[in-house]
Amino acid sequence: MNRRARVLVGSLFCSFALLAALIGCQNDPPAKPVTTGGNGVTPVSQATAEKGTPNEMLQQLLAAYRGAQSYQDQAVVKLQFRRGGEQSSFAWPMSVAFQRPNKLSLKVYQAEVRIDGKEFKASINDPESNNVDGQIVVRKAPEQLKLTELANDPLLYEILSGRARRQPIQLELLLESRGLANAFAVDVACQALEDGVTDGKSCRRIAVPSPGGNFVFWIDRDQPLLRRLDYPAAALLPDLGTDSSVSDLQFWVELPGAQLGAQIAADKWNLPTPAGAKIVKSFVTPPRPLPSQLFGKQPGEFYFTTLDDRRLTQAQLTEKISILCWYHDNPACEATLQQIALAAKEFKDHPQVVFQAVATDPLPATSAQIQSKLKAWQVELPVVRDLEAFGDKIFKIQFQPAVIVFDKQGRVQIFELGGNPELAKQLSVIIERLLKGDDIAGELLASSAREHKDYAELIAMGGKEPEPVVELTEAVIRRKSDPKQLKLTPLWDNAEIKNPGNILFVPGRNKDEQPKLIVCEGWRNVVEVDLVGKVIRRYELELPEQAAVTYLRTTVDKEGKRFYIGSAPLAPQWFLFDDQFRVLRAYPELDQSLRITDIQLADVDDDGTAEVLAANVGLLGLHVTTLQGEMKWRNRGVPNVISLAVTHKNDVGSWQILLTGEAGSVLPLNRFGREEPLKTVPNWPLARLAVASFPTPTQSSFVGISNDASGNLVAVGLTSQLRECWNYQLPAGAHQQPIDPIASSNMLEGHQGEWWFAGADGSIHLVTEDGKLHDSFARGAVLSGLAAAEYQERGMLIISATTGLSAVQVSK
């Protein structure tokens, strides 16, 4: 529940991951209760009323824990789901014992922590790494324990917080914290649920809504003790939550044996130190060895046999970039060969690049059988056979699939074992670099040597001093409230649209055509709505089975025909629709998929029809194509593009494409894809950048989203030269709905325009473009769409939320 403001970067275990570092590379339902009874919101019962409101009960719980001199339990974290109809259940320890001011015993996942009032000691049980190379943390105990004491060791924090990135709830209740303690504020929109029973204890249940779903607190009816906490599983475990084969996903912690004020045995605080342990102040991640000793070297002599019994020699592979993939008839090799084949398509006509699939099946397997298997796997690659087992004798390949890339001198540049879903994209970057003459193996060897040297030095000096950390506040949904300066007049509500999402305002092309709203409904529908809230038409999108559309862009071509482009976060494709939302095409074909983070439209060739600008992560950069899917150009100056903005034309008619990425700087491109000098905004690394829709802004032509030194989310007003003109702190937390969180408009008198921001806590914030007026209000629900428009000489704000689609008139 506490999250660190800094980004934690683990070890880079394989050559491709190292290369990526060198080149810069949804609401879920509440978990089911364990006893009979619904999870729906119920009227507060008489018994509940005697204890107070849901907010008051949570505050009483927090006060009891903060006032307790001691606490202990035998807590267990549980995960349960069905995949393909088969039940899976997992359980891990999360036990806590605590005595004020500074004694603690933890056994959480693989970590153990003991603080006896004098020493802080911690160990990690991980046989694969020899228990983190035998390291034991020993340092002076704090005089008063705070939660940051456990979060200031990156590796220890990784273990304590687990996959869900949440430290034990018991610690958040006992110790001062900005994490889920935010749920106990008086303005949180929490609700009472039906009572339940867990571990034989009758409990009141209180739902605390968050952007990803409800946290459900099970509070003992007879005493202020937390007996269970249900997490919003799909949001915290997105790999399972987004898997269509997974159902009945539940993630919770049970706290049997929870006691406040109990006497705790003295030996509870002891942690033995094994003989020969490496004593450190904080854990140091051991470097992993490179997967081969052949990096940068020419291997010993080898050759292969083609399927028509000719010999392919080592010499025939030199003077070219050669990509070889050792494989055998095993399903584990299928996906890797498909990735290799994708990369081969990109370089199929390049005379200096050659791909080979190296079959290692023994001689009873015929050439026809090998070809048949590749055809069944839908892999088109030239195939040779390693009948002399050079993969074992020369390259020491331990398991397959194995990918080795050679430069033109026949030196090993890349050595990859096992599967990699990003292989095709990474190979494209690798090959381009090798064609330029880069020595990737030299970089990898130098990086590995530095890692080993740094590790040895850190261990010799007892590891790093614990690092200062900033705890981030958990995003929870605020109770509905009104702005202080703005006047909001309700215009209409629409309850017909189920799961309304992002909203596209489409202006009329002439005075006779009425403007309209296009609202994404769920993942595969859009709804056309007029500006008085009436549904005009609903469209069911004819998409591939796993595809989704959560946002739309629109354009009119030079003949006056309207088109829409639709996609979703990290989608592999975008879709082109006509004005009746018939699918005209998808780009690209699925065997050449993208990982789209943003889409904008701009006329890059100045022919009167816009092109599609698709920003991507996964080392894919920016792809620019026509509406018909013809590639115009691409740029990898920012390999992982987080956001994309297209500027308005200046006085001489020129404009730019602005890209932001992991580094926080802005890369400007001209309409031909040529890069201009990088730009940075002092003190503000930018994750997202938006362009004002209002004309001739006097100050903030752009808005960037960044973080301050304390980890707070901040909107930064930027001039046309990307200089800061104001900043405004936004609520903590990330949206779980795929929302476009920034809108701009020109509706308030006395200002050139205004910016609107959707907060993860269900609040909406206004800052005028000159930074002089700011205000906020809460909708009391999870936000899923935001748009601003002017209609009949009045300013409108249209809002999608879990409560439906609505519009308000805005005035001062």
N, C-alpha and C positions, 0 to 999 in steps of 0.2 A: 504494500500500500504506500510505502514511501518510495519515491523514485529519485534518482540522482540527476542533477542538472547536467553534469558532464556526461559525455559519451564514453562508454567503456569499450575498449577495443581489445579483443582476445588475441591469442597467438595466431599467426598465419601459418597454417600447417602444411599447405601444399604450394607448389610453384605457381599455379594459376592465381591463388589467393594473394601470394606475395606480389605477383605482377600487377594485380588489380590495385594494390596499395601503391605501387611504384608509379602507375600511370594515372592515379587519381580516380583510380577507378570511376456497427450494424446493431441494431438493438436485438438482444436475445431475451426470451421469456425467462422469468425467474426460475431457479432450480426447483424441482418438485420436492415437497416436504416428505419426510420419512413416514408420516402418518396420514390417515385418510383426512381429506379436507382440501379445498381449493386454495390456489395462490392468489386469487383475486382480492382486490381491495374490499374490505368490509366496513360497515359502520362501526365506530368505536363502541365497544361493549361497555356495560356499566362497570364491570371490573376494571377495564382499561381506563375508563374515565376517572376511577378512584386513584389511579397512579399518575394521571395527568395526560397531556397530549403526547403523541409519538415523539415530538421534539423534546419534550420535558423528560420522557423516559430515557431517551438517549443521553441527555445531559446528566441525569441521575446516575446512569451507568458509568459515564466518564468520571464524574466526581467521586464515585466509590473507588474506582481503580486508582485515580490520582491521589486519593487520601489514604490508601492502604499501605501499611508498613511492609507487607510481604504478600507473595502470590506464588502459587504453583499449580501445575496441571500435568496431564499426560496426553497432550493434544496430538491429533493425527490429521494430516491433509489427505483428502480423498479425491480421486478423479474417476469418473465412470462415464461410459458411452457405448453405443453400439456402432459397429462398422460392418456393413453388409449383413446385418441381422445377428452378428456374433457379439456377445457382451464382453466388454473389457473393463476391469476394475484395478485400480492401483491405490496404494496407501504409503505414506511417508511420515516419519516422525516430525513433530513440530512442538516438542515439549519445552516449557519455560518454567524456571523457578527464579524468583527475584526477591531481594530484600534491600530496602533502602538503607543507606544512600547509594551503595555501589557494589552489591553482590549479585551475581547473575550466573545461571546455569542454563545453557541452551543445547538442545540436540535437534537440529533442523536439517532435513535432507541429509547431506553427507558431512555437514559441519558440526563441530562441537566447540562451544565457547564456555570458559569458566573464568569468573572474576571473583576472587576471594576477599576483595577489599584492599589488597596490596598489589597483586599482579593480574594482568589481563593475559589469558592464555587461550589459544585457538589451534585446532587441527582440522584437517580435511581428509576424510577417508576416501581415497581414490586409487585402488590398486593399479590401474592402467598407467598412472604417472608416478607410481611408487609413493603414493600419498604426498603428491606435489614435491617429489624429490626429497622426501623426508623432512620437510620444513615444519617447524612449530613456531607460532607467534608467541612471543613473550615480551611484554612491555609493562610499564607502570600502570596501575589501575587509576582511573580518574577519581577525583574526590567525590564527584557526583555524576552518576551515570546518565548520559544522554543518548538518544537514538543515533546521533551522528557518530558516536564512538564505534558503532558496528558498521556504519556505512562508509567509513573513510578508508577502508581497505578494499580495493576493487574486486579482487578475487573472492574474498570472504563474502562480500556483498552479493556477488553473483550466485554463490551457493545458498546463502540465507534467503534470498528473494525468489529463487527458483525460476521456472519457465514463465510464471505469471508476473514476474518483476514486482513482487509484493513481499515485504518483510512481515513477520508474524504479527497478527492483529493484537495479540496480548501485549506486545511491546509498545504498540501505538497507544493502547489504552493506559498503560502504566507510566509512560514517559512522555515528556513534552515533544510534540511532533506537529508538522504541518501536513502530514499525509491524510489518512482517512479521518483524522480528528476533525477535519473540515466538515464531515458529515453531521457533526453535533451542533453546528451553528443554528441559530434560531430561525433563519430565513430559508432553510433547506425544505424542499417540498416532499418530506417523507410522509409515509402513509402506514396506517395499521392494517395488517393482514390477519387472517384467521389464526387463532392460536394453534400450536403444534406441540408434538412430543418428540424429544430426541434424548437418547441414552437414559430413557425412563423419567426424564424431567419435563414437566409441563412448562411451556414457554410462550411468552408473547413474542410475536414476530413483527418487525418493523422494516419496511422496504425503504431504502434510501436510493432514489433514482440517480443514475450517472449516465454520461453519454453512451455507454455501451450496454446499459441495462441496470437492473437492480442489484444492490448489495442488500441482503436480507439478514438482519440481526435477530438471533433467537435469544431472548433475555428471560432468565429464570423468573417464574411468577412469584417465587417466595423470597428471593434475595437478589440484589443487583449483581448478577454474574452473567457473563456471556457464555452460552452453552454451545452455540454453533454460529457460523457465518457462511452464508451462501454467496459465492462470487458470481459476477456476470461472466459466465464461462466462455461464451463465444467471442467476447471482446478481449479477454485476457489470454485466450489460447486460440489465436486466429488460424493457426495451421489446422486445427480440428474444427473450429467454428465455420470455416469456409469450405470444408471438405463435404461434398454432396453425398458421400457414402456414409457420413457420420450422422447419427441421430441420438436423441436422449442424452445430450452432453450435459454433465453436471460436474461442478468443481466446488468443493466446500472444505471447511475445517471444522472438525468436532473437537470439543474441549472437555473430555471426561476428567473427573478429578479436580476440576477448577476450584480453588479455595483462596479466599482473601484472608490475610491475617494469621495464617497457620504457622506453626513452628517448623522450621526447615533444618534438617540435619546438617551438621558442619561439613561432613564429607561431600555434600552436594556441590561444593564450590571447587573441588580438587580436580586437576587434570594432570595425570602422570606425563613426564617427559621421557620418551624412549631414548635408550642409549644411542649415541651417534646422531641424534637429531640436529638439523641445521636450525639454529635459533635466529629468528628474524623479528624485526619490529612490525612488518607487514608482509604478506605473502608476495612472492615474486614468481610470475608465471614462467616455468621452464621453457626454453626454446625447443621446438621439435626439430629433429635432424631433417635435412633435405632427403627426398625419397630415393636419391641415387648419388653415387660418387662420380658420375660421368658428366656432370654439368660443365660445359665449356671445353670438353675433351672430344677427340675423335675416338670412337670405340674400336675394339679389335675387329678383324676382318669378319664380314658376314655376307650372306647372300640368301635369296629366296627363290622359290620355284613358282613360276606362273601356272595358271590352270591348264595351259596347253603344253606343259612340261619344258618350258624354256627357263633359263636362269636370269634372274634380275640381280645384278651385282651391286656392291657398295659404291663402286665408281660411277655407275649409271645414275645414282641418286645425288651425287655431288654437283656443284654449280647450280643447284636449285634449292628452294625451300621445300623440304620433304616432311610430310606429316604422315606418320605410320601409327596404325592402331592395331595392337595385338588383341585378338578375341578368340572365343570358341563358341560352340553351340550351346549357349546358356542364355536364358532370358535377361540376366543381369547385363549382358553385353549389347542388347538390342537398342536401348535408348542412347547409349554412347555412340554407336555406329550411326544412328539417325542424326545425331548432332554433328558428327564428322561429315556426313553427306550434305547437311545444310551448309556448312562452311565450304565444302568443295564446290557447291553450286555457285557461290559468290566468286570463286577464283577459277571457274572451269575454263576460261579462255586465256588465262595468264600463263605465258610460256615459262615462267620461272618458279611456278608453284606446282607441286605434285602431291597427290594423296594416294595412300595405299591402305587397304584393309588387309591385315596379316592374319590369316587363318592358322590356328594351331591344332586343329583337330587331327588325330592320327590317320595314317594311310587308309584304314578301312573306309573312311569317309571319302567319297569320290568328289571330283570337281563338280559334277552335276548336282550332287547333294548340297555342296557349299553354295553354289549359285542359287539353288532353289530356296535355301534358308534365307539368303539375303533378299530375295524377291519377296518372300513371305514377310520379312521385316520392313519392306518398302525402303530398302537401302540401295542406292545406286553409287557404287564405288568400284574402282579396279581392285582385284583381289589377287594376292599372292599367298603362298603357303610357306610356313617356317618348319620345313620337314627336318631340319638339323637342330632344332631347338635352340637357335641362337638367342631367342628371347630369354631363355634361362641361363645359357652358358656365358653370353657376352653382356647382356643388359641386366641380368639378375632380377628379372621381373617376378615379383612374388605372387601377384594375383592379377586377373584380367577382369575388365578391359584395362589396357595400358596404352597411353598415348605418348609418343616421343616425337618431338619436333627438332629437325636438324636445320642448321643454316647452310649457306652455299659452300662453306668449307667442310661440311660433314660433321660439324661439332654439335653435341647435344645442347639444345637451348631450353627445352621444356621436357619434363618427365612427370607424367600425371598417372596415378593409379586410381581406379574406381570410377564411379559415375559422377557426372557434373552437369546439371540441367542448363548451365550457362556456357557450356563448352563452345558451341558454335560462335557465339558473340565474342567470347574471349579469344578464340583462335583468329578471328578476323583482325582484332587489334594486334595480336602477336605477329601475324604474317605481315601486316602493314609496317610494323616497326622493324622486322627483320629485313624487309625489302629496302628500307631506308638505311640499313647497315647497323642498326642498334645491336649491342651485345647484351641481350637480356640475361643470359646465363651469368655473365660477369656481374650484373647488378644483383641477381639473386644470391650469388656466392658472397658478394660483399655485404649484402644485407644479413645473410645468415651468420657471417663471421662477426658482424657488429652485435647481433643478438646474443651470440654465445659469449662474447667478450663482456657485454654489458651485464649479462646474467651473472657471470663469475664475479665481476666487480661488486654487483649489488649484494650477492650472497656473502662475499668477504666482509662487507661493511654492515651486514645485518639487515639488509633490505632497506627500502625507502622509509622515511618517516611517514606516518599516516597522513593522507592528503585531506585538506579541508574540502567539505562537500556542502552543497546547498540542497536542502530537502524541498521537494516540490509539493504543492498542495494538491490533493486529490480533487478532480472535477466532479462535483455533484450538482444536481439540478436545483436551482433556486426557486423559491415560491414566487408566484406572479406578483409583479409590482409595476408602478407607474413611473414615468420619467419625472424629473424635477423641473425642467425648463420647457421641454417640448409639450405640445398638446396633441394627444392621439385621439382621434374620433373613429370608433369602429364603423366600417363601411359594409362589410359582408363577411359571412363565414360559409364555407362549403364543406359539408360532411360527406358528399358523394364520393370524393376521391380518397381511395384507401392508400395509405402509406405515401402521401405526397412527398416529393423530393425537390430537386433543383428546378428553378423556374426560369424560363427564357421569355423575356419581353420582346414581342415582335411588332414593331411600329407599322402602321399602314404605309403602303408605297405611294399613295396619293390621298387627297382629301376625301375621296369616296370610300376608301378602304379603312375599316375600323382596326385599331390596334388590338392585339390579343396576347394571351399568355399561353405558353406551352409548358405543361407541368409533367415532369417524370413521375410515373406512378409505379412504385416498386422497381423491379429490375427490367421489365420487358414490355411496359406499356407507357404511352404518353396520352395526356388529356389536353384538349384545346378548350380554353376557358376565355370568356369575354371579360371586360374590365368591370362588370358589375357582378361577377362571381358565378355566372351561369355556364354550365358545361355545354359546349357546342358539339363536341364529338370526342369519342374515345377511340384510340388506335392500339391494336395489339400488334407489336412489332414481330415480324417474321424473322427471328434471329436463330442462329445455330443453337443447339441444345444448351451449351454451357455459357453462352454469351450474355452480356448485360449492357444496358445503356442507362447511365445515371446522370449524364449531363449532355446538353445539346448546344451547338453553335449553328448559326444560320447565315446565309448569303444569297444574293441575287446575282445571276450571271448577266452577261452583256445583252442577252435577249430578254431579260426581265423575268426569267424563271427562278422561283425560290427553291432552295435546297437546304437540307439540314444535315449536319454531321453529328453523329452520336458515338459516345464511347463510355468508358468507366475507368476508375483508378487502376493502374497496372494491367489494363486489358491488353490482349495481344493484337487487337484490330480496332480500326474505326469503321463506321458504316455510313454510307451516303444514302439519304432518303429524299424522295421528291416531296412536293407540298402535301401529298396525301399519306405520307410516311410509308410508302412502298420502298423496300430495300432495292437500291439500284446497284450497289456493289459493296464489297468489303475489301479493305486493304490492311495488310497484305494478305496473301494466302496463308493459311494457318501453319504451313511448314516453314514459313519465314516470319515468325511472329515477332511483334514488338512488345514493349512494356511501357505503356503510355502513362505519362503523369499529367499531361496538359495538352490541349489542342486549341489553336487559334487559326483564324483565317486572314490571309493577306494576299494582295495581288502582286506577287514578286516579279512577274514578267510584264506588268503594266499593259495587259491586253483586255482589261475590263472584266475579267473573271478571276475570283480569288483562288489561291492555292491553299492546300491544307498543310499547316505546320504542326507536326506531332513531336512533342518532347518525350523523351524516354530515359529510363534508368537501364541498368544492365549493360553499360558500356555502349549503348546505341546512339546516344546523342540526339540530334535534331534531324528529322526526316521531313523533307518538303516535297510534296507531290501535287499533281493536278487533281481535280475532282474525279477524273477518270482513272486515277491510280498510277499515273505515269510519274516516275521519279524525276524531279527537277535537280535537286542536289541534297546533300546531307553534310552535317558538320559534327565532328566529335571533339571540338575544342573544350566542351564540357561533356565528358563521357556519360555522366549521370545527371540529367537535367531535372531539377526539382520543379521549377516553374518557368513559364514562357510569357513574355509580354511583347506586344507590337505597339510601337509609339505612333502618335499622330504625325502627319506631315508637318514639317516646319515651313517657314516663310518661303523657302526656295524649293519646296516640294520633296525634300528627302526625308526618309524615315529609317528606323532601325528595328531590329529584332533583339530583344534583351533576354539572356539566359542566366538563371541562377542554378548553382549546384552545391555540392557538399562543402566547398571551400568558403561559401558565403559571399563571394565576389560576384560581379556582374560582367558577363561577356557580351559586348555589343557585336552584332553582325549586320552587314548591309544586305540588301535584298538579293545579292548574288551569293551570299554565304561566306563572304570574306570577313575575316575577323579584324576587329579594331581593338585598341588597347583595353586590357581589363580595367574595371573600375571597382573601387571599394568605398564603402561608407564607413568612416572612422567610428569605432566602438560598436558597430552594428553589422554582424554577419547576417546576410539576408537569406532566408529560406524561401520566401515567396515574394513576388513582385507583381503589382497590379497597376494598370494605366487608368487614369481618370477618364470617365465618359463625358464629363461636362466640358464645354469649350473654354479655351483660353484661361486656364487656371493661373492665378496670380502667384501662388506659392507651391502647393503640393500637386505636381503633375503626376506623381507616382506615390504609392504607398508600399512599403516593405514590411514584412513580418520578421521579427528577430527576437532575441532573448537578451536581457540585461545581465549584469554580473551576478545577480542573485537568482538567475534562472527564470525570472518572470517573463511571460510572453508580452511583447511590446509591438505596437504598430508605430511605424516611423514615417512621417510625412517627408517626401523628397521632392526637391525642385527638379526642373528639366535637366539639370546637370548632376543629378543624384547627390545633392547636398541636403543634409538634414535641416528641416525647418520646424518640426515639432515631433514629439513622441507621446504616446498614450499607452498606459499599461492595460492589457487585456486580461480576462480571467484565465486561470491556469487550466491546463488539460488539453487533450486532443479530441477532436470530433471523431466519433465512430461511424456516423452516417457520412456518405460520400458527398459532402456539401461544398459548394463554392462559397466560402465564408466572407467574401468582400464584395460590396456593391457600392456604386457611386451614383450621385444624382445632382440635380440643380433645382431645388424646390423651396429653399428657405430664403426669404428676402434679406438683403443686406450682406449676402455672402455669394461668392462666385460658384460655390458648389459644396458638396458634403460627401463624406465617406461613412459607410455603414459596415459594421463588423458583427458577425454572429459568433457569440461565445460558446464554448463547450458546455457551460453551465446553464444554457437556455436563455442567456441574456443577449440583448442587442445594444450596440454602442454606436453613438454618432460623434464624429469630429468634423467640424467644418474645415474646408480646404485651407483656410488661413490659420487653423488651430485655435481660434478664439472661443469657439463654443463647443462644448462636449457634454454629453448626457448619456444616460443608459436606463434600461428597464428590462424586466425579466418576463418571459412568457409562461414560466412554470411548466415547461415541457422540453423535450429534446428537439432541437432545431434541425431541420433537414433541407431547408431552402430559403433563399432571401433574394428579393428583387425590389428595385425602386423604379417608379415610373411617374409620369405626369399625364393626367387625363382630365379633360374638361376643366383645365386651369387649376387643378389641385394636385398636390403631391401625394402619392400613394406609396405605402410600403406593403409589399405582399410577402407573407410569411408561411412557409411550410413547417409543420411540427407534428409530433405524435398526436396532437389534439386535432389536426386537420389543416386545411388551407384557409387563410384569412387575409383580409386587407384592412389597413387603417389609413385614415387621412392624417398627414403630418403638418403641423403649423406651429409657430412660435407663440 
